[in-house]
Amino acid sequence: MTNFNKMMKDAMKLQTEMLKKQEEIKKVEVGGEAAGGMVKVTMTCGFEVKLITIGEEIWKENDKDMLADLIAAAFNNALRKAQDVMAEEMSKLTGGLGIQLPNM
């Protein structure tokens, strides 16, 4: 019974550490880009967009659909990077136990 109690205590400690780490990671900023860096998105790993930068050349094209596509592509690039950071940091904490984390 002692091993079970220790295991439960360790699991609760890990859960607390994971929640704390998730909050820390949410503040980390990543960048995504499209069109060779002509459109850039900066967001946090908590998926909050902080900045969108659009190069002057893109404005000259005056193509709303293209601009919308490039913004979406840059956002998706940043989103993948944020998810990668989250997964990597959580993997460090769990020691590669293969624990699946909920989507944040």
Chimera marker file (.cmm) of the C-alpha trace (Angstrom):
<marker_set name="trace">
<marker id="1" x="0.000" y="0.000" z="0.000" r="1" g="1" b="0" radius="0.5"/>
<marker id="2" x="2.915" y="2.328" z="0.678" r="1" g="1" b="0" radius="0.5"/>
<marker id="3" x="4.067" y="2.130" z="-2.966" r="1" g="1" b="0" radius="0.5"/>
<marker id="4" x="0.586" y="3.108" z="-4.142" r="1" g="1" b="0" radius="0.5"/>
<marker id="5" x="0.521" y="6.129" z="-1.821" r="1" g="1" b="0" radius="0.5"/>
<marker id="6" x="3.954" y="7.208" z="-2.991" r="1" g="1" b="0" radius="0.5"/>
<marker id="7" x="2.906" y="6.748" z="-6.614" r="1" g="1" b="0" radius="0.5"/>
<marker id="8" x="-0.211" y="8.884" z="-6.079" r="1" g="1" b="0" radius="0.5"/>
<marker id="9" x="1.826" y="11.560" z="-4.302" r="1" g="1" b="0" radius="0.5"/>
<marker id="10" x="4.357" y="11.584" z="-7.157" r="1" g="1" b="0" radius="0.5"/>
<marker id="11" x="1.542" y="11.816" z="-9.723" r="1" g="1" b="0" radius="0.5"/>
<marker id="12" x="0.007" y="14.791" z="-7.910" r="1" g="1" b="0" radius="0.5"/>
<marker id="13" x="3.403" y="16.488" z="-7.732" r="1" g="1" b="0" radius="0.5"/>
<marker id="14" x="3.937" y="15.916" z="-11.452" r="1" g="1" b="0" radius="0.5"/>
<marker id="15" x="0.488" y="17.312" z="-12.223" r="1" g="1" b="0" radius="0.5"/>
<marker id="16" x="1.245" y="20.458" z="-10.201" r="1" g="1" b="0" radius="0.5"/>
<marker id="17" x="4.602" y="20.883" z="-11.926" r="1" g="1" b="0" radius="0.5"/>
<marker id="18" x="2.980" y="20.399" z="-15.342" r="1" g="1" b="0" radius="0.5"/>
<marker id="19" x="0.340" y="23.046" z="-14.669" r="1" g="1" b="0" radius="0.5"/>
<marker id="20" x="3.011" y="25.474" z="-13.494" r="1" g="1" b="0" radius="0.5"/>
<marker id="21" x="5.160" y="24.738" z="-16.554" r="1" g="1" b="0" radius="0.5"/>
<marker id="22" x="2.182" y="25.202" z="-18.892" r="1" g="1" b="0" radius="0.5"/>
<marker id="23" x="1.581" y="28.664" z="-17.443" r="1" g="1" b="0" radius="0.5"/>
<marker id="24" x="5.258" y="29.545" z="-17.923" r="1" g="1" b="0" radius="0.5"/>
<marker id="25" x="5.300" y="28.255" z="-21.487" r="1" g="1" b="0" radius="0.5"/>
<marker id="26" x="2.176" y="30.223" z="-22.409" r="1" g="1" b="0" radius="0.5"/>
<marker id="27" x="4.271" y="33.388" z="-22.061" r="1" g="1" b="0" radius="0.5"/>
<marker id="28" x="7.011" y="32.256" z="-24.479" r="1" g="1" b="0" radius="0.5"/>
<marker id="29" x="6.838" y="34.050" z="-27.826" r="1" g="1" b="0" radius="0.5"/>
<marker id="30" x="7.368" y="32.396" z="-31.210" r="1" g="1" b="0" radius="0.5"/>
<marker id="31" x="7.316" y="33.756" z="-34.730" r="1" g="1" b="0" radius="0.5"/>
<marker id="32" x="5.863" y="32.450" z="-37.936" r="1" g="1" b="0" radius="0.5"/>
<marker id="33" x="6.285" y="33.765" z="-41.444" r="1" g="1" b="0" radius="0.5"/>
<marker id="34" x="5.119" y="33.418" z="-45.010" r="1" g="1" b="0" radius="0.5"/>
<marker id="35" x="6.311" y="34.654" z="-48.400" r="1" g="1" b="0" radius="0.5"/>
<marker id="36" x="9.954" y="34.493" z="-47.385" r="1" g="1" b="0" radius="0.5"/>
<marker id="37" x="9.383" y="36.658" z="-44.322" r="1" g="1" b="0" radius="0.5"/>
<marker id="38" x="7.231" y="39.268" z="-46.036" r="1" g="1" b="0" radius="0.5"/>
<marker id="39" x="4.399" y="38.452" z="-43.607" r="1" g="1" b="0" radius="0.5"/>
<marker id="40" x="5.297" y="37.680" z="-39.996" r="1" g="1" b="0" radius="0.5"/>
<marker id="41" x="3.216" y="36.751" z="-36.982" r="1" g="1" b="0" radius="0.5"/>
<marker id="42" x="4.476" y="36.864" z="-33.414" r="1" g="1" b="0" radius="0.5"/>
<marker id="43" x="2.406" y="34.967" z="-30.883" r="1" g="1" b="0" radius="0.5"/>
<marker id="44" x="2.740" y="33.411" z="-27.475" r="1" g="1" b="0" radius="0.5"/>
<marker id="45" x="2.677" y="29.690" z="-26.832" r="1" g="1" b="0" radius="0.5"/>
<marker id="46" x="-0.645" y="30.463" z="-25.148" r="1" g="1" b="0" radius="0.5"/>
<marker id="47" x="-1.830" y="31.240" z="-28.698" r="1" g="1" b="0" radius="0.5"/>
<marker id="48" x="-2.198" y="35.011" z="-28.229" r="1" g="1" b="0" radius="0.5"/>
<marker id="49" x="-1.198" y="36.967" z="-31.335" r="1" g="1" b="0" radius="0.5"/>
<marker id="50" x="1.072" y="39.843" z="-30.333" r="1" g="1" b="0" radius="0.5"/>
<marker id="51" x="2.126" y="41.297" z="-33.668" r="1" g="1" b="0" radius="0.5"/>
<marker id="52" x="1.526" y="40.954" z="-37.393" r="1" g="1" b="0" radius="0.5"/>
<marker id="53" x="4.086" y="42.533" z="-39.705" r="1" g="1" b="0" radius="0.5"/>
<marker id="54" x="3.418" y="42.938" z="-43.422" r="1" g="1" b="0" radius="0.5"/>
<marker id="55" x="6.206" y="43.953" z="-45.780" r="1" g="1" b="0" radius="0.5"/>
<marker id="56" x="5.752" y="46.990" z="-47.997" r="1" g="1" b="0" radius="0.5"/>
<marker id="57" x="5.988" y="44.908" z="-51.167" r="1" g="1" b="0" radius="0.5"/>
<marker id="58" x="2.913" y="42.907" z="-50.168" r="1" g="1" b="0" radius="0.5"/>
<marker id="59" x="0.871" y="46.104" z="-49.808" r="1" g="1" b="0" radius="0.5"/>
<marker id="60" x="1.840" y="47.130" z="-53.311" r="1" g="1" b="0" radius="0.5"/>
<marker id="61" x="0.263" y="43.965" z="-54.722" r="1" g="1" b="0" radius="0.5"/>
<marker id="62" x="-3.129" y="45.224" z="-53.512" r="1" g="1" b="0" radius="0.5"/>
<marker id="63" x="-4.474" y="41.657" z="-53.509" r="1" g="1" b="0" radius="0.5"/>
<marker id="64" x="-6.699" y="41.133" z="-50.471" r="1" g="1" b="0" radius="0.5"/>
<marker id="65" x="-7.096" y="37.394" z="-51.029" r="1" g="1" b="0" radius="0.5"/>
<marker id="66" x="-3.344" y="36.859" z="-51.295" r="1" g="1" b="0" radius="0.5"/>
<marker id="67" x="-2.766" y="38.932" z="-48.166" r="1" g="1" b="0" radius="0.5"/>
<marker id="68" x="-5.375" y="36.941" z="-46.243" r="1" g="1" b="0" radius="0.5"/>
<marker id="69" x="-3.754" y="33.673" z="-47.370" r="1" g="1" b="0" radius="0.5"/>
<marker id="70" x="-0.287" y="34.871" z="-46.353" r="1" g="1" b="0" radius="0.5"/>
<marker id="71" x="-1.492" y="36.015" z="-42.927" r="1" g="1" b="0" radius="0.5"/>
<marker id="72" x="-3.166" y="32.640" z="-42.398" r="1" g="1" b="0" radius="0.5"/>
<marker id="73" x="-0.002" y="30.829" z="-43.498" r="1" g="1" b="0" radius="0.5"/>
<marker id="74" x="2.194" y="32.894" z="-41.158" r="1" g="1" b="0" radius="0.5"/>
<marker id="75" x="-0.247" y="32.346" z="-38.289" r="1" g="1" b="0" radius="0.5"/>
<marker id="76" x="-0.325" y="28.591" z="-38.903" r="1" g="1" b="0" radius="0.5"/>
<marker id="77" x="3.476" y="28.522" z="-39.033" r="1" g="1" b="0" radius="0.5"/>
<marker id="78" x="3.652" y="30.304" z="-35.667" r="1" g="1" b="0" radius="0.5"/>
<marker id="79" x="0.971" y="28.002" z="-34.246" r="1" g="1" b="0" radius="0.5"/>
<marker id="80" x="2.967" y="24.892" z="-35.183" r="1" g="1" b="0" radius="0.5"/>
<marker id="81" x="6.056" y="26.382" z="-33.555" r="1" g="1" b="0" radius="0.5"/>
<marker id="82" x="4.097" y="27.176" z="-30.382" r="1" g="1" b="0" radius="0.5"/>
<marker id="83" x="2.747" y="23.625" z="-30.268" r="1" g="1" b="0" radius="0.5"/>
<marker id="84" x="6.259" y="22.243" z="-30.796" r="1" g="1" b="0" radius="0.5"/>
<marker id="85" x="7.640" y="24.354" z="-27.927" r="1" g="1" b="0" radius="0.5"/>
<marker id="86" x="4.813" y="23.197" z="-25.664" r="1" g="1" b="0" radius="0.5"/>
<marker id="87" x="5.332" y="19.533" z="-26.553" r="1" g="1" b="0" radius="0.5"/>
<marker id="88" x="9.112" y="19.749" z="-26.144" r="1" g="1" b="0" radius="0.5"/>
<marker id="89" x="8.931" y="21.457" z="-22.768" r="1" g="1" b="0" radius="0.5"/>
<marker id="90" x="6.283" y="19.076" z="-21.439" r="1" g="1" b="0" radius="0.5"/>
<marker id="91" x="8.320" y="16.109" z="-22.666" r="1" g="1" b="0" radius="0.5"/>
<marker id="92" x="11.270" y="17.377" z="-20.638" r="1" g="1" b="0" radius="0.5"/>
<marker id="93" x="9.082" y="17.550" z="-17.561" r="1" g="1" b="0" radius="0.5"/>
<marker id="94" x="7.489" y="14.129" z="-17.971" r="1" g="1" b="0" radius="0.5"/>
<marker id="95" x="10.771" y="12.474" z="-18.862" r="1" g="1" b="0" radius="0.5"/>
<marker id="96" x="9.354" y="10.986" z="-22.055" r="1" g="1" b="0" radius="0.5"/>
<marker id="97" x="6.642" y="9.032" z="-20.261" r="1" g="1" b="0" radius="0.5"/>
<marker id="98" x="4.365" y="9.475" z="-23.258" r="1" g="1" b="0" radius="0.5"/>
<marker id="99" x="1.743" y="11.372" z="-21.289" r="1" g="1" b="0" radius="0.5"/>
<marker id="100" x="-0.786" y="13.018" z="-23.563" r="1" g="1" b="0" radius="0.5"/>
<marker id="101" x="-1.540" y="16.623" z="-22.668" r="1" g="1" b="0" radius="0.5"/>
<marker id="102" x="-4.866" y="18.326" z="-23.328" r="1" g="1" b="0" radius="0.5"/>
<marker id="103" x="-4.972" y="20.928" z="-26.080" r="1" g="1" b="0" radius="0.5"/>
<marker id="104" x="-4.447" y="24.349" z="-24.635" r="1" g="1" b="0" radius="0.5"/>
<link id1="1" id2="2" r="1" g="1" b="0" radius="0.2"/>
<link id1="2" id2="3" r="1" g="1" b="0" radius="0.2"/>
<link id1="3" id2="4" r="1" g="1" b="0" radius="0.2"/>
<link id1="4" id2="5" r="1" g="1" b="0" radius="0.2"/>
<link id1="5" id2="6" r="1" g="1" b="0" radius="0.2"/>
<link id1="6" id2="7" r="1" g="1" b="0" radius="0.2"/>
<link id1="7" id2="8" r="1" g="1" b="0" radius="0.2"/>
<link id1="8" id2="9" r="1" g="1" b="0" radius="0.2"/>
<link id1="9" id2="10" r="1" g="1" b="0" radius="0.2"/>
<link id1="10" id2="11" r="1" g="1" b="0" radius="0.2"/>
<link id1="11" id2="12" r="1" g="1" b="0" radius="0.2"/>
<link id1="12" id2="13" r="1" g="1" b="0" radius="0.2"/>
<link id1="13" id2="14" r="1" g="1" b="0" radius="0.2"/>
<link id1="14" id2="15" r="1" g="1" b="0" radius="0.2"/>
<link id1="15" id2="16" r="1" g="1" b="0" radius="0.2"/>
<link id1="16" id2="17" r="1" g="1" b="0" radius="0.2"/>
<link id1="17" id2="18" r="1" g="1" b="0" radius="0.2"/>
<link id1="18" id2="19" r="1" g="1" b="0" radius="0.2"/>
<link id1="19" id2="20" r="1" g="1" b="0" radius="0.2"/>
<link id1="20" id2="21" r="1" g="1" b="0" radius="0.2"/>
<link id1="21" id2="22" r="1" g="1" b="0" radius="0.2"/>
<link id1="22" id2="23" r="1" g="1" b="0" radius="0.2"/>
<link id1="23" id2="24" r="1" g="1" b="0" radius="0.2"/>
<link id1="24" id2="25" r="1" g="1" b="0" radius="0.2"/>
<link id1="25" id2="26" r="1" g="1" b="0" radius="0.2"/>
<link id1="26" id2="27" r="1" g="1" b="0" radius="0.2"/>
<link id1="27" id2="28" r="1" g="1" b="0" radius="0.2"/>
<link id1="28" id2="29" r="1" g="1" b="0" radius="0.2"/>
<link id1="29" id2="30" r="1" g="1" b="0" radius="0.2"/>
<link id1="30" id2="31" r="1" g="1" b="0" radius="0.2"/>
<link id1="31" id2="32" r="1" g="1" b="0" radius="0.2"/>
<link id1="32" id2="33" r="1" g="1" b="0" radius="0.2"/>
<link id1="33" id2="34" r="1" g="1" b="0" radius="0.2"/>
<link id1="34" id2="35" r="1" g="1" b="0" radius="0.2"/>
<link id1="35" id2="36" r="1" g="1" b="0" radius="0.2"/>
<link id1="36" id2="37" r="1" g="1" b="0" radius="0.2"/>
<link id1="37" id2="38" r="1" g="1" b="0" radius="0.2"/>
<link id1="38" id2="39" r="1" g="1" b="0" radius="0.2"/>
<link id1="39" id2="40" r="1" g="1" b="0" radius="0.2"/>
<link id1="40" id2="41" r="1" g="1" b="0" radius="0.2"/>
<link id1="41" id2="42" r="1" g="1" b="0" radius="0.2"/>
<link id1="42" id2="43" r="1" g="1" b="0" radius="0.2"/>
<link id1="43" id2="44" r="1" g="1" b="0" radius="0.2"/>
<link id1="44" id2="45" r="1" g="1" b="0" radius="0.2"/>
<link id1="45" id2="46" r="1" g="1" b="0" radius="0.2"/>
<link id1="46" id2="47" r="1" g="1" b="0" radius="0.2"/>
<link id1="47" id2="48" r="1" g="1" b="0" radius="0.2"/>
<link id1="48" id2="49" r="1" g="1" b="0" radius="0.2"/>
<link id1="49" id2="50" r="1" g="1" b="0" radius="0.2"/>
<link id1="50" id2="51" r="1" g="1" b="0" radius="0.2"/>
<link id1="51" id2="52" r="1" g="1" b="0" radius="0.2"/>
<link id1="52" id2="53" r="1" g="1" b="0" radius="0.2"/>
<link id1="53" id2="54" r="1" g="1" b="0" radius="0.2"/>
<link id1="54" id2="55" r="1" g="1" b="0" radius="0.2"/>
<link id1="55" id2="56" r="1" g="1" b="0" radius="0.2"/>
<link id1="56" id2="57" r="1" g="1" b="0" radius="0.2"/>
<link id1="57" id2="58" r="1" g="1" b="0" radius="0.2"/>
<link id1="58" id2="59" r="1" g="1" b="0" radius="0.2"/>
<link id1="59" id2="60" r="1" g="1" b="0" radius="0.2"/>
<link id1="60" id2="61" r="1" g="1" b="0" radius="0.2"/>
<link id1="61" id2="62" r="1" g="1" b="0" radius="0.2"/>
<link id1="62" id2="63" r="1" g="1" b="0" radius="0.2"/>
<link id1="63" id2="64" r="1" g="1" b="0" radius="0.2"/>
<link id1="64" id2="65" r="1" g="1" b="0" radius="0.2"/>
<link id1="65" id2="66" r="1" g="1" b="0" radius="0.2"/>
<link id1="66" id2="67" r="1" g="1" b="0" radius="0.2"/>
<link id1="67" id2="68" r="1" g="1" b="0" radius="0.2"/>
<link id1="68" id2="69" r="1" g="1" b="0" radius="0.2"/>
<link id1="69" id2="70" r="1" g="1" b="0" radius="0.2"/>
<link id1="70" id2="71" r="1" g="1" b="0" radius="0.2"/>
<link id1="71" id2="72" r="1" g="1" b="0" radius="0.2"/>
<link id1="72" id2="73" r="1" g="1" b="0" radius="0.2"/>
<link id1="73" id2="74" r="1" g="1" b="0" radius="0.2"/>
<link id1="74" id2="75" r="1" g="1" b="0" radius="0.2"/>
<link id1="75" id2="76" r="1" g="1" b="0" radius="0.2"/>
<link id1="76" id2="77" r="1" g="1" b="0" radius="0.2"/>
<link id1="77" id2="78" r="1" g="1" b="0" radius="0.2"/>
<link id1="78" id2="79" r="1" g="1" b="0" radius="0.2"/>
<link id1="79" id2="80" r="1" g="1" b="0" radius="0.2"/>
<link id1="80" id2="81" r="1" g="1" b="0" radius="0.2"/>
<link id1="81" id2="82" r="1" g="1" b="0" radius="0.2"/>
<link id1="82" id2="83" r="1" g="1" b="0" radius="0.2"/>
<link id1="83" id2="84" r="1" g="1" b="0" radius="0.2"/>
<link id1="84" id2="85" r="1" g="1" b="0" radius="0.2"/>
<link id1="85" id2="86" r="1" g="1" b="0" radius="0.2"/>
<link id1="86" id2="87" r="1" g="1" b="0" radius="0.2"/>
<link id1="87" id2="88" r="1" g="1" b="0" radius="0.2"/>
<link id1="88" id2="89" r="1" g="1" b="0" radius="0.2"/>
<link id1="89" id2="90" r="1" g="1" b="0" radius="0.2"/>
<link id1="90" id2="91" r="1" g="1" b="0" radius="0.2"/>
<link id1="91" id2="92" r="1" g="1" b="0" radius="0.2"/>
<link id1="92" id2="93" r="1" g="1" b="0" radius="0.2"/>
<link id1="93" id2="94" r="1" g="1" b="0" radius="0.2"/>
<link id1="94" id2="95" r="1" g="1" b="0" radius="0.2"/>
<link id1="95" id2="96" r="1" g="1" b="0" radius="0.2"/>
<link id1="96" id2="97" r="1" g="1" b="0" radius="0.2"/>
<link id1="97" id2="98" r="1" g="1" b="0" radius="0.2"/>
<link id1="98" id2="99" r="1" g="1" b="0" radius="0.2"/>
<link id1="99" id2="100" r="1" g="1" b="0" radius="0.2"/>
<link id1="100" id2="101" r="1" g="1" b="0" radius="0.2"/>
<link id1="101" id2="102" r="1" g="1" b="0" radius="0.2"/>
<link id1="102" id2="103" r="1" g="1" b="0" radius="0.2"/>
<link id1="103" id2="104" r="1" g="1" b="0" radius="0.2"/>
</marker_set>
